[in-house]
Amino acid sequence: RRRLARRAREGVPVALESLFTAADEFAILEQSAMLRRVRCLLLSRGLSARDAFAIFDRDRSSALSCSELASGLQWLGVRLTVDQLHRLVRAVDLGGEGEVAMEDFKIAFSPKDGDVGGVAVPAGNLAGTTGSGAVDLLGASGEPDLMSFGTAPGGTSSTASALGAGIEEVQRALPQVTVPELGPVGGRGGSAAADGVKAVDVRGFEVRVRDVTAFSEVWSVTGHAGGGWSEPSVSVWAPPADAAGLGKATMRVCIGHYPSTQGNPAKAKGTPRRKILELASTGSSVLGGLGAADRFAEVARTVLPHPRRYKLVWSTQVGGRPLYVWRPIAPSADHLALGFVATTTDAEPPVTAVHCVPRKWCELTHARPPRRVAEAGGVGGQSKPGALWVVNQAMLLGATQGRNPPEEDFYDLRTTNYRLEPGSY
């Protein structure tokens, strides 16, 4: 039995492995069989994990809520109790947000060795199952059923030949399942110590707000008649990388990207200056040795940590060059992300691309509502209308799917200089 349990765990993500360490061997076998069965059902429908995620993600938020995952699994013919579903989400959700990001979904449900042919677990072999093919998460009595595995409703093994019918058409066939949602895991990633960063003496440093004087282009497109963007030229810019080194007394820290309709913001006339943060040494001790860059980096990681991950807010193909706009997820409730970042591929940006700031340094932005920079229409089923925004006094990037202003809160820094002392951040 132990050998069987070890074999059952093969191909299970590390985060899922921890879910089973205190469970009995039957629970291990049951959960592993469920994961493998889902992968086999996706293969039988000709769906990759990426395809399945796109179908399940009804609101195109790039993260599956518990209800969206429950609806997708029921469409495949997999039924779970609410408790089982929640435990699955917690195990797969590597970011601790209470929802499943695309990368987490791919790790759990991309094909593994031995998945072809599948693990045929007859529905009747598990106590309390009916083998009927899953209609509701809860039984007629309102009490949770045990999970069961079967074919999709109607007994089909292929739906619209993968995405041949289009994502939206397939989404209309999904059942509408509503279950209680989960919130972020409390305290996850909430301190430097929790992230494995040793306690750092930050005295002798300060953080200053500075103007950005040079930019690197992230993305740009030129508008065209008859559709596309609302402005003839739209672009997104990042501050250049500026690492501290021997003899340098400062290090500039990216807090987000900047939208523009006038090309390079450094050459634009009559527009407010974009802002960036600068970590500076107020003494001479940090400057003298080869470890200056490491010293700056450890202070930056402590006071201005990187996000835990990102959430895709909006993407578009309008204008012929793909644009993906991402919201950084702060590492704890004590930190905030001031601006969004953009990429030209659907690969999640590295967390090192941007820094978050202490919440106690911030106040709700006075730039309310945010200023719309440009909007784009939808092109086909894969591209939805959306808009780019300036969201605060630092002139940082925001984005929405649709043309309405963002509903979330954005923040400004309270002042332009923060001297670092214990408790100041």
KESEDO-919544 format. One record per residue (C-alpha): x, y, z; residue number from 1. Coordinates in pm, whole numbers. Layout:
REM KESEDO-919544
<X=X, Y=Y, Z=Z, seq=NUM> $
...
***
This chain:
REM KESEDO-919544
<X=0, Y=0, Z=0, seq=1> $
<X=280, Y=242, Z=77, seq=2> $
<X=439, Y=165, Z=-258, seq=3> $
<X=104, Y=237, Z=-427, seq=4> $
<X=73, Y=567, Z=-240, seq=5> $
<X=421, Y=671, Z=-352, seq=6> $
<X=338, Y=587, Z=-711, seq=7> $
<X=12, Y=780, Z=-686, seq=8> $
<X=198, Y=1093, Z=-583, seq=9> $
<X=421, Y=1089, Z=-890, seq=10> $
<X=349, Y=1389, Z=-1111, seq=11> $
<X=166, Y=1577, Z=-835, seq=12> $
<X=289, Y=1937, Z=-781, seq=13> $
<X=499, Y=2000, Z=-471, seq=14> $
<X=226, Y=2222, Z=-323, seq=15> $
<X=-23, Y=1939, Z=-364, seq=16> $
<X=217, Y=1691, Z=-209, seq=17> $
<X=201, Y=1883, Z=119, seq=18> $
<X=-176, Y=1843, Z=123, seq=19> $
<X=-144, Y=1468, Z=159, seq=20> $
<X=132, Y=1425, Z=412, seq=21> $
<X=-110, Y=1400, Z=704, seq=22> $
<X=-381, Y=1213, Z=511, seq=23> $
<X=-428, Y=841, Z=503, seq=24> $
<X=-324, Y=643, Z=198, seq=25> $
<X=-674, Y=613, Z=59, seq=26> $
<X=-708, Y=992, Z=55, seq=27> $
<X=-373, Y=1016, Z=-125, seq=28> $
<X=-484, Y=766, Z=-388, seq=29> $
<X=-823, Y=931, Z=-423, seq=30> $
<X=-685, Y=1283, Z=-472, seq=31> $
<X=-409, Y=1172, Z=-707, seq=32> $
<X=-659, Y=973, Z=-912, seq=33> $
<X=-883, Y=1279, Z=-937, seq=34> $
<X=-599, Y=1499, Z=-1065, seq=35> $
<X=-495, Y=1238, Z=-1316, seq=36> $
<X=-855, Y=1184, Z=-1425, seq=37> $
<X=-895, Y=1557, Z=-1494, seq=38> $
<X=-579, Y=1554, Z=-1703, seq=39> $
<X=-705, Y=1252, Z=-1898, seq=40> $
<X=-1043, Y=1416, Z=-1956, seq=41> $
<X=-868, Y=1723, Z=-2094, seq=42> $
<X=-662, Y=1501, Z=-2324, seq=43> $
<X=-976, Y=1318, Z=-2439, seq=44> $
<X=-1130, Y=1650, Z=-2540, seq=45> $
<X=-813, Y=1763, Z=-2718, seq=46> $
<X=-758, Y=2043, Z=-2469, seq=47> $
<X=-428, Y=2159, Z=-2331, seq=48> $
<X=-419, Y=2295, Z=-1978, seq=49> $
<X=-390, Y=2644, Z=-2128, seq=50> $
<X=-701, Y=2586, Z=-2344, seq=51> $
<X=-899, Y=2455, Z=-2050, seq=52> $
<X=-799, Y=2750, Z=-1836, seq=53> $
<X=-913, Y=2994, Z=-2106, seq=54> $
<X=-1251, Y=2818, Z=-2121, seq=55> $
<X=-1301, Y=2806, Z=-1745, seq=56> $
<X=-1194, Y=3170, Z=-1701, seq=57> $
<X=-1531, Y=3328, Z=-1784, seq=58> $
<X=-1446, Y=3677, Z=-1660, seq=59> $
<X=-1102, Y=3675, Z=-1828, seq=60> $
<X=-934, Y=3777, Z=-1504, seq=61> $
<X=-648, Y=3528, Z=-1558, seq=62> $
<X=-738, Y=3360, Z=-1230, seq=63> $
<X=-1005, Y=3097, Z=-1164, seq=64> $
<X=-1241, Y=3157, Z=-876, seq=65> $
<X=-1370, Y=2856, Z=-687, seq=66> $
<X=-1700, Y=2884, Z=-875, seq=67> $
<X=-1527, Y=2899, Z=-1213, seq=68> $
<X=-1316, Y=2594, Z=-1132, seq=69> $
<X=-1621, Y=2407, Z=-1001, seq=70> $
<X=-1813, Y=2488, Z=-1321, seq=71> $
<X=-1525, Y=2372, Z=-1539, seq=72> $
<X=-1475, Y=2049, Z=-1349, seq=73> $
<X=-1847, Y=1974, Z=-1360, seq=74> $
<X=-1842, Y=2032, Z=-1736, seq=75> $
<X=-1568, Y=1769, Z=-1756, seq=76> $
<X=-1777, Y=1533, Z=-1544, seq=77> $
<X=-1582, Y=1565, Z=-1218, seq=78> $
<X=-1782, Y=1628, Z=-903, seq=79> $
<X=-1631, Y=1742, Z=-574, seq=80> $
<X=-1770, Y=1845, Z=-240, seq=81> $
<X=-1724, Y=2210, Z=-153, seq=82> $
<X=-1463, Y=2111, Z=106, seq=83> $
<X=-1272, Y=1901, Z=-147, seq=84> $
<X=-1286, Y=2185, Z=-398, seq=85> $
<X=-1152, Y=2432, Z=-142, seq=86> $
<X=-869, Y=2199, Z=-44, seq=87> $
<X=-783, Y=2155, Z=-411, seq=88> $
<X=-775, Y=2531, Z=-470, seq=89> $
<X=-557, Y=2587, Z=-164, seq=90> $
<X=-317, Y=2318, Z=-280, seq=91> $
<X=-292, Y=2435, Z=-642, seq=92> $
<X=-290, Y=2809, Z=-562, seq=93> $
<X=80, Y=2875, Z=-516, seq=94> $
<X=23, Y=3247, Z=-461, seq=95> $
<X=-213, Y=3201, Z=-168, seq=96> $
<X=-479, Y=3428, Z=-321, seq=97> $
<X=-772, Y=3187, Z=-289, seq=98> $
<X=-796, Y=3147, Z=-667, seq=99> $
<X=-601, Y=2955, Z=-931, seq=100> $
<X=-367, Y=3146, Z=-1162, seq=101> $
<X=-292, Y=3012, Z=-1509, seq=102> $
<X=61, Y=2900, Z=-1422, seq=103> $
<X=-69, Y=2715, Z=-1115, seq=104> $
<X=-336, Y=2545, Z=-1327, seq=105> $
<X=-78, Y=2440, Z=-1586, seq=106> $
<X=146, Y=2289, Z=-1319, seq=107> $
<X=-140, Y=2081, Z=-1180, seq=108> $
<X=-317, Y=1979, Z=-1500, seq=109> $
<X=-63, Y=1967, Z=-1784, seq=110> $
<X=-14, Y=1607, Z=-1903, seq=111> $
<X=223, Y=1393, Z=-1699, seq=112> $
<X=395, Y=1068, Z=-1792, seq=113> $
<X=141, Y=787, Z=-1798, seq=114> $
<X=-165, Y=1009, Z=-1838, seq=115> $
<X=-244, Y=885, Z=-2188, seq=116> $
<X=-499, Y=612, Z=-2141, seq=117> $
<X=-572, Y=753, Z=-1799, seq=118> $
<X=-668, Y=605, Z=-1470, seq=119> $
<X=-1017, Y=476, Z=-1517, seq=120> $
<X=-1166, Y=509, Z=-1173, seq=121> $
<X=-1523, Y=379, Z=-1198, seq=122> $
<X=-1763, Y=619, Z=-1032, seq=123> $
<X=-1930, Y=337, Z=-842, seq=124> $
<X=-1601, Y=233, Z=-682, seq=125> $
<X=-1610, Y=530, Z=-444, seq=126> $
<X=-1861, Y=529, Z=-163, seq=127> $
<X=-2154, Y=760, Z=-217, seq=128> $
<X=-2111, Y=807, Z=-593, seq=129> $
<X=-2367, Y=729, Z=-858, seq=130> $
<X=-2176, Y=700, Z=-1182, seq=131> $
<X=-2435, Y=924, Z=-1346, seq=132> $
<X=-2194, Y=1190, Z=-1464, seq=133> $
<X=-2212, Y=1479, Z=-1215, seq=134> $
<X=-2483, Y=1739, Z=-1231, seq=135> $
<X=-2450, Y=1927, Z=-901, seq=136> $
<X=-2179, Y=1979, Z=-645, seq=137> $
<X=-2437, Y=1913, Z=-376, seq=138> $
<X=-2679, Y=1626, Z=-381, seq=139> $
<X=-3056, Y=1661, Z=-385, seq=140> $
<X=-3058, Y=1654, Z=-6, seq=141> $
<X=-2830, Y=1959, Z=5, seq=142> $
<X=-2559, Y=1757, Z=179, seq=143> $
<X=-2217, Y=1730, Z=15, seq=144> $
<X=-2163, Y=1430, Z=-210, seq=145> $
<X=-1833, Y=1248, Z=-233, seq=146> $
<X=-1638, Y=1319, Z=-549, seq=147> $
<X=-1706, Y=1107, Z=-853, seq=148> $
<X=-1542, Y=1067, Z=-1187, seq=149> $
<X=-1729, Y=1014, Z=-1509, seq=150> $
<X=-1769, Y=1130, Z=-1862, seq=151> $
<X=-1896, Y=1475, Z=-1937, seq=152> $
<X=-2272, Y=1523, Z=-1931, seq=153> $
<X=-2419, Y=1352, Z=-2231, seq=154> $
<X=-2133, Y=1103, Z=-2245, seq=155> $
<X=-1928, Y=1298, Z=-2497, seq=156> $
<X=-1552, Y=1275, Z=-2498, seq=157> $
<X=-1486, Y=1565, Z=-2732, seq=158> $
<X=-1645, Y=1907, Z=-2733, seq=159> $
<X=-1629, Y=2126, Z=-3040, seq=160> $
<X=-1300, Y=1958, Z=-3128, seq=161> $
<X=-1112, Y=2144, Z=-2858, seq=162> $
<X=-1154, Y=2517, Z=-2933, seq=163> $
<X=-1281, Y=2477, Z=-3285, seq=164> $
<X=-1614, Y=2633, Z=-3189, seq=165> $
<X=-1447, Y=2930, Z=-3021, seq=166> $
<X=-1392, Y=2991, Z=-2652, seq=167> $
<X=-1709, Y=3194, Z=-2604, seq=168> $
<X=-1929, Y=2928, Z=-2763, seq=169> $
<X=-1777, Y=2657, Z=-2546, seq=170> $
<X=-1815, Y=2878, Z=-2239, seq=171> $
<X=-2188, Y=2903, Z=-2303, seq=172> $
<X=-2207, Y=2526, Z=-2259, seq=173> $
<X=-2048, Y=2540, Z=-1915, seq=174> $
<X=-2281, Y=2482, Z=-1619, seq=175> $
<X=-2324, Y=2774, Z=-1381, seq=176> $
<X=-2201, Y=2652, Z=-1042, seq=177> $
<X=-2179, Y=2888, Z=-746, seq=178> $
<X=-1982, Y=2792, Z=-436, seq=179> $
<X=-1838, Y=2994, Z=-145, seq=180> $
<X=-1519, Y=3170, Z=-248, seq=181> $
<X=-1187, Y=3169, Z=-65, seq=182> $
<X=-982, Y=3471, Z=33, seq=183> $
<X=-604, Y=3514, Z=54, seq=184> $
<X=-415, Y=3300, Z=298, seq=185> $
<X=-360, Y=3516, Z=605, seq=186> $
<X=-6, Y=3635, Z=660, seq=187> $
<X=141, Y=3449, Z=364, seq=188> $
<X=458, Y=3621, Z=258, seq=189> $
<X=386, Y=3894, Z=508, seq=190> $
<X=735, Y=3973, Z=631, seq=191> $
<X=1093, Y=3966, Z=528, seq=192> $
<X=1159, Y=3684, Z=770, seq=193> $
<X=873, Y=3480, Z=628, seq=194> $
<X=1025, Y=3517, Z=282, seq=195> $
<X=1360, Y=3390, Z=400, seq=196> $
<X=1520, Y=3736, Z=408, seq=197> $
<X=1729, Y=3794, Z=717, seq=198> $
<X=1666, Y=4095, Z=938, seq=199> $
<X=1846, Y=4391, Z=786, seq=200> $
<X=1970, Y=4710, Z=949, seq=201> $
<X=1824, Y=4983, Z=726, seq=202> $
<X=1964, Y=5278, Z=917, seq=203> $
<X=2175, Y=5505, Z=702, seq=204> $
<X=1936, Y=5485, Z=406, seq=205> $
<X=1641, Y=5686, Z=282, seq=206> $
<X=1388, Y=5655, Z=1, seq=207> $
<X=1323, Y=5958, Z=-218, seq=208> $
<X=1068, Y=6035, Z=-487, seq=209> $
<X=1245, Y=6144, Z=-807, seq=210> $
<X=1156, Y=6239, Z=-1164, seq=211> $
<X=1219, Y=5977, Z=-1432, seq=212> $
<X=1453, Y=6129, Z=-1690, seq=213> $
<X=1513, Y=5831, Z=-1920, seq=214> $
<X=1285, Y=5552, Z=-2040, seq=215> $
<X=1295, Y=5217, Z=-2219, seq=216> $
<X=1011, Y=5131, Z=-2455, seq=217> $
<X=805, Y=4828, Z=-2353, seq=218> $
<X=535, Y=4841, Z=-2621, seq=219> $
<X=404, Y=5080, Z=-2884, seq=220> $
<X=153, Y=5086, Z=-3166, seq=221> $
<X=46, Y=5341, Z=-3424, seq=222> $
<X=-326, Y=5386, Z=-3468, seq=223> $
<X=-495, Y=5335, Z=-3802, seq=224> $
<X=-815, Y=5458, Z=-3961, seq=225> $
<X=-1130, Y=5252, Z=-3928, seq=226> $
<X=-1063, Y=5090, Z=-3591, seq=227> $
<X=-800, Y=5005, Z=-3338, seq=228> $
<X=-687, Y=5251, Z=-3075, seq=229> $
<X=-860, Y=5578, Z=-2998, seq=230> $
<X=-527, Y=5766, Z=-3023, seq=231> $
<X=-294, Y=5774, Z=-3324, seq=232> $
<X=2, Y=5670, Z=-3110, seq=233> $
<X=-2, Y=5472, Z=-2786, seq=234> $
<X=296, Y=5333, Z=-2596, seq=235> $
<X=409, Y=5200, Z=-2259, seq=236> $
<X=748, Y=5278, Z=-2106, seq=237> $
<X=964, Y=5150, Z=-1822, seq=238> $
<X=1240, Y=5325, Z=-1631, seq=239> $
<X=1585, Y=5192, Z=-1721, seq=240> $
<X=1746, Y=4941, Z=-1491, seq=241> $
<X=1972, Y=5116, Z=-1244, seq=242> $
<X=2157, Y=4886, Z=-1006, seq=243> $
<X=2380, Y=5018, Z=-732, seq=244> $
<X=2748, Y=4949, Z=-758, seq=245> $
<X=3090, Y=5045, Z=-629, seq=246> $
<X=3103, Y=5414, Z=-557, seq=247> $
<X=2731, Y=5472, Z=-619, seq=248> $
<X=2525, Y=5634, Z=-346, seq=249> $
<X=2180, Y=5561, Z=-496, seq=250> $
<X=1973, Y=5292, Z=-663, seq=251> $
<X=1656, Y=5369, Z=-857, seq=252> $
<X=1365, Y=5133, Z=-798, seq=253> $
<X=1087, Y=5062, Z=-1052, seq=254> $
<X=733, Y=5094, Z=-909, seq=255> $
<X=547, Y=5038, Z=-1237, seq=256> $
<X=529, Y=5132, Z=-1605, seq=257> $
<X=405, Y=5453, Z=-1770, seq=258> $
<X=152, Y=5497, Z=-2055, seq=259> $
<X=198, Y=5766, Z=-2318, seq=260> $
<X=33, Y=5906, Z=-2630, seq=261> $
<X=329, Y=6129, Z=-2714, seq=262> $
<X=604, Y=5874, Z=-2758, seq=263> $
<X=902, Y=5881, Z=-2525, seq=264> $
<X=787, Y=6067, Z=-2212, seq=265> $
<X=1136, Y=6215, Z=-2171, seq=266> $
<X=1078, Y=6412, Z=-2493, seq=267> $
<X=711, Y=6498, Z=-2436, seq=268> $
<X=636, Y=6864, Z=-2367, seq=269> $
<X=375, Y=7002, Z=-2133, seq=270> $
<X=310, Y=6679, Z=-1942, seq=271> $
<X=368, Y=6611, Z=-1572, seq=272> $
<X=686, Y=6430, Z=-1480, seq=273> $
<X=671, Y=6056, Z=-1421, seq=274> $
<X=796, Y=5951, Z=-1078, seq=275> $
<X=1026, Y=5677, Z=-954, seq=276> $
<X=1173, Y=5584, Z=-617, seq=277> $
<X=1538, Y=5622, Z=-533, seq=278> $
<X=1706, Y=5432, Z=-250, seq=279> $
<X=1992, Y=5642, Z=-122, seq=280> $
<X=2270, Y=5606, Z=132, seq=281> $
<X=2289, Y=5892, Z=379, seq=282> $
<X=2636, Y=5793, Z=504, seq=283> $
<X=2966, Y=5680, Z=359, seq=284> $
<X=2994, Y=5332, Z=512, seq=285> $
<X=2801, Y=5156, Z=236, seq=286> $
<X=3006, Y=5304, Z=-45, seq=287> $
<X=3351, Y=5183, Z=35, seq=288> $
<X=3352, Y=4814, Z=-57, seq=289> $
<X=3265, Y=4567, Z=-326, seq=290> $
<X=2956, Y=4466, Z=-127, seq=291> $
<X=2777, Y=4796, Z=-193, seq=292> $
<X=2543, Y=4646, Z=-454, seq=293> $
<X=2448, Y=4361, Z=-220, seq=294> $
<X=2387, Y=4605, Z=63, seq=295> $
<X=2153, Y=4816, Z=-148, seq=296> $
<X=1975, Y=4503, Z=-273, seq=297> $
<X=1907, Y=4364, Z=74, seq=298> $
<X=1771, Y=4698, Z=197, seq=299> $
<X=1549, Y=4722, Z=-113, seq=300> $
<X=1419, Y=4367, Z=-59, seq=301> $
<X=1338, Y=4450, Z=303, seq=302> $
<X=1172, Y=4788, Z=261, seq=303> $
<X=1050, Y=4775, Z=-101, seq=304> $
<X=982, Y=4405, Z=-164, seq=305> $
<X=896, Y=4251, Z=-496, seq=306> $
<X=538, Y=4129, Z=-556, seq=307> $
<X=444, Y=3768, Z=-490, seq=308> $
<X=313, Y=3726, Z=-844, seq=309> $
<X=96, Y=3906, Z=-1102, seq=310> $
<X=-262, Y=3896, Z=-1221, seq=311> $
<X=-340, Y=3963, Z=-1587, seq=312> $
<X=-585, Y=4253, Z=-1606, seq=313> $
<X=-629, Y=4296, Z=-1981, seq=314> $
<X=-475, Y=4193, Z=-2310, seq=315> $
<X=-534, Y=4300, Z=-2668, seq=316> $
<X=-409, Y=4230, Z=-3018, seq=317> $
<X=-536, Y=4563, Z=-3158, seq=318> $
<X=-284, Y=4740, Z=-3377, seq=319> $
<X=-97, Y=4424, Z=-3464, seq=320> $
<X=130, Y=4404, Z=-3160, seq=321> $
<X=8, Y=4211, Z=-2855, seq=322> $
<X=-17, Y=4394, Z=-2523, seq=323> $
<X=-61, Y=4229, Z=-2182, seq=324> $
<X=-112, Y=4444, Z=-1872, seq=325> $
<X=-47, Y=4291, Z=-1529, seq=326> $
<X=-133, Y=4395, Z=-1174, seq=327> $
<X=137, Y=4307, Z=-920, seq=328> $
<X=12, Y=4115, Z=-615, seq=329> $
<X=176, Y=4266, Z=-308, seq=330> $
<X=358, Y=4021, Z=-78, seq=331> $
<X=147, Y=4113, Z=225, seq=332> $
<X=-131, Y=4338, Z=349, seq=333> $
<X=140, Y=4575, Z=474, seq=334> $
<X=249, Y=4660, Z=119, seq=335> $
<X=91, Y=4807, Z=-194, seq=336> $
<X=167, Y=4801, Z=-565, seq=337> $
<X=142, Y=5155, Z=-703, seq=338> $
<X=131, Y=5076, Z=-1076, seq=339> $
<X=85, Y=4800, Z=-1332, seq=340> $
<X=342, Y=4656, Z=-1571, seq=341> $
<X=310, Y=4560, Z=-1937, seq=342> $
<X=455, Y=4286, Z=-2156, seq=343> $
<X=424, Y=4179, Z=-2520, seq=344> $
<X=374, Y=3809, Z=-2442, seq=345> $
<X=140, Y=3614, Z=-2217, seq=346> $
<X=431, Y=3498, Z=-2001, seq=347> $
<X=397, Y=3639, Z=-1649, seq=348> $
<X=664, Y=3905, Z=-1586, seq=349> $
<X=945, Y=3825, Z=-1342, seq=350> $
<X=863, Y=3941, Z=-991, seq=351> $
<X=1191, Y=4133, Z=-992, seq=352> $
<X=1052, Y=4371, Z=-1257, seq=353> $
<X=882, Y=4593, Z=-1000, seq=354> $
<X=884, Y=4680, Z=-630, seq=355> $
<X=600, Y=4736, Z=-382, seq=356> $
<X=593, Y=5005, Z=-113, seq=357> $
<X=493, Y=5010, Z=255, seq=358> $
<X=121, Y=5074, Z=298, seq=359> $
<X=189, Y=5321, Z=580, seq=360> $
<X=366, Y=5549, Z=329, seq=361> $
<X=56, Y=5576, Z=110, seq=362> $
<X=-278, Y=5751, Z=86, seq=363> $
<X=-564, Y=5715, Z=-160, seq=364> $
<X=-471, Y=5898, Z=-479, seq=365> $
<X=-601, Y=6248, Z=-539, seq=366> $
<X=-606, Y=6169, Z=-913, seq=367> $
<X=-965, Y=6045, Z=-897, seq=368> $
<X=-1111, Y=5923, Z=-1117, seq=369> $
<X=-805, Y=5799, Z=-1307, seq=370> $
<X=-737, Y=5964, Z=-1643, seq=371> $
<X=-803, Y=5750, Z=-1948, seq=372> $
<X=-507, Y=5758, Z=-2184, seq=373> $
<X=-641, Y=5552, Z=-2475, seq=374> $
<X=-892, Y=5278, Z=-2546, seq=375> $
<X=-903, Y=4991, Z=-2792, seq=376> $
<X=-1189, Y=4797, Z=-2944, seq=377> $
<X=-1221, Y=4419, Z=-2943, seq=378> $
<X=-1093, Y=4202, Z=-3225, seq=379> $
<X=-1244, Y=3853, Z=-3237, seq=380> $
<X=-1324, Y=3629, Z=-2943, seq=381> $
<X=-973, Y=3650, Z=-2795, seq=382> $
<X=-958, Y=4031, Z=-2762, seq=383> $
<X=-1194, Y=4239, Z=-2551, seq=384> $
<X=-1234, Y=4618, Z=-2553, seq=385> $
<X=-1026, Y=4787, Z=-2289, seq=386> $
<X=-842, Y=5100, Z=-2188, seq=387> $
<X=-514, Y=5226, Z=-2046, seq=388> $
<X=-517, Y=5476, Z=-1760, seq=389> $
<X=-293, Y=5706, Z=-1557, seq=390> $
<X=-388, Y=5606, Z=-1204, seq=391> $
<X=-197, Y=5836, Z=-967, seq=392> $
<X=30, Y=6138, Z=-935, seq=393> $
<X=333, Y=5928, Z=-1026, seq=394> $
<X=170, Y=5890, Z=-1372, seq=395> $
<X=178, Y=5511, Z=-1343, seq=396> $
<X=-3, Y=5264, Z=-1566, seq=397> $
<X=-343, Y=5108, Z=-1500, seq=398> $
<X=-575, Y=4913, Z=-1728, seq=399> $
<X=-932, Y=4788, Z=-1748, seq=400> $
<X=-1120, Y=4541, Z=-1957, seq=401> $
<X=-1396, Y=4763, Z=-2091, seq=402> $
<X=-1405, Y=5141, Z=-2100, seq=403> $
<X=-1530, Y=5219, Z=-1751, seq=404> $
<X=-1284, Y=5364, Z=-1498, seq=405> $
<X=-1109, Y=5115, Z=-1268, seq=406> $
<X=-1312, Y=5028, Z=-959, seq=407> $
<X=-1011, Y=4938, Z=-746, seq=408> $
<X=-827, Y=5186, Z=-527, seq=409> $
<X=-497, Y=5342, Z=-632, seq=410> $
<X=-250, Y=5521, Z=-411, seq=411> $
<X=-7, Y=5811, Z=-393, seq=412> $
<X=292, Y=5845, Z=-166, seq=413> $
<X=229, Y=6083, Z=125, seq=414> $
<X=559, Y=6267, Z=95, seq=415> $
<X=875, Y=6277, Z=-113, seq=416> $
<X=1130, Y=6155, Z=140, seq=417> $
<X=1134, Y=5859, Z=381, seq=418> $
<X=1427, Y=5824, Z=619, seq=419> $
<X=1462, Y=5458, Z=711, seq=420> $
<X=1456, Y=5368, Z=1078, seq=421> $
<X=1316, Y=5063, Z=1260, seq=422> $
<X=938, Y=5093, Z=1247, seq=423> $
<X=940, Y=5354, Z=969, seq=424> $
<X=822, Y=5106, Z=709, seq=425> $
***
